[in-house]
Amino acid sequence: MEQQQVVSRNRKAFHDYHIDETYEAGIVLTGTEVKSVRQSRVNLKDSYARVENGELFLYNMHIGVYDQGNRFNHDPLRKRKLLMHRAEINRLMGKVKEKGYALIPLKVYLVRGLVKVELALARGKKIYDKRRALAEKESRREMERALKEKLNN
């Protein structure tokens, strides 16, 4: 497997959604955007992807302004085109039309100098699902604490 340098993760996605499938997509960026991504100035919170006219676009991904950029700097929240094979885009378009599915970016990373986005086909969680997940996480923590305490004594 290729060496990945993860730039940003969308931690809130795992809390808000059930992840069914993941896909890798390239992203079309300007020069100052690439430099900002290399400095890890990316925020995926509240971002999503949408298929429009057979093309895939990413919305609300914030890439901070490059400090050494001049008047040619980019708009931090502009819509960005994602690069995938036509068959994958058509498959995603069919799945997203199903009730309750959304395309959510999980992480942005670098592979061989190229910026990639991991997209997830996800269904929104209900409030009781979120509560159950938090309760399971808390009980797992308590068991680990008790086990560690028992081993230390």
N, C-alpha and C positions, 0 to 999 in steps of 0.2 A: 504494500500500500504506500502511496505517496505521503511524504512528510507534510503535515498541515500545521500552519501557524495560525491558531485561532485569534481573531482580532476582537470579536464581540459575540456574546451569547444573549439570546432572548430567554431569560430565566422565567419570566412571567408566562410564557407560552405553555410551559408544562403545568403550571398552576391553573390556567384558564381553559385549556383544551385537552382532549383525548387525541393523541398523535396516532394516526393510522399508517401513513406511509411517508417516506422522506425522499426527496429528489435533490440532485445537485444542479445548479444553474450558474452560468457565467453572468456577468453584469457589465453593462456598458457605462463607463465612467470617463470623466475628463481628467486631465493631468493633475490638477490641484486636488481633485477628489481622491485619486490614487495615493497621493502623498499624505493626505489626511488619514486615509484608511491605514496606511503603513504606521502612522503614529497612534493607532487605536482610538481615533476620535469618531467612533461610530456608535449610534444608539438605535436599537431595533424595537424599543418599546412602542406599542400601538401601530407597528407597521404591518402591512398586508400586501398580498399580490393579487392581481386580477388579470383575466384574459380579456383583451379588447381587440377585435378585428383579427383574430388568429395570432396575436402577439401577446407576450406576457410582460406586465409592468409591475414594478414595486413602488408602493406609496408609503409616505410618512417615515422612511428611513432617514434619520438625521446623520449627515456626515458634516462634522465641524469644518468651519472655514480654515483654510491653510494659512498659517501665520505669515509665511514669506511670500504668499500670493499677493498680486497687485489687483488692478481693476478687472483682471480676467478671472477672478475668483468665482467659485460656483455658488448657486443657491443651495443652502443646506438641506431643504426639504423637497427638492424637485422630484418629479416622477422619473424613475430609471427603468430602462428596458432590460429585461432578463433574457439570456440566451439559452435555449433548449432546443432539442430536436422537435420537428413538426409533430411526429407521432406522439411524443410525450405531452406536448401542449394540447393536442386534441384529446388525449386520454384525461388530462387534468380538467379540460373544459367540460367533458362529459360528467366527471365526478363532482365538480363544483356545482353543476346544475342540480345535483341531488340535494335533498333537503338537509340543511345544517352543516354542510362542508365549507371550509374556508382554507385559503392558502396563506400560511403564516411562516415567515422566515425564522429559523431557529438559531442560525449562527452565520457569521461572515468570517471567512478565512482565506489565507493565501496558500496557493499550491504552485510551485515553480514560478513564483513572481506574479501569478494571475490571481485576481480577486474572484472568489466564488461565494455563492450563497446557498445554504442548505434550506430548502423549502419543505414544509410539512403539509400534508393533506390532513386537516384536523377538524374535529367536531367540538363545539362548545360544551363545556362542563356545566352542569346545573349546580346550584349553590350547595345542595346536599352532597354532591360528589366531591366538591372542594373541601367540605367539612370532614368527610370520611378520609380523604387523602391526608389532611392535616393531622387527624387523630391517629392514623396509621404511622405517620412519620414520627409523631411524638412518642407513641408506644415503642417504636423501634429504637429511638434515642434512649428511652428509659431502660430498655433491656440491655443495650450496649453499655450504659453507665453502670448498671447493676453487675453485669458480667465483668467489667473492668475493675470495679470495686472489689468483687469477690476474688479476682486474680491477684490484686494488690495485697490483700490480707492474708 
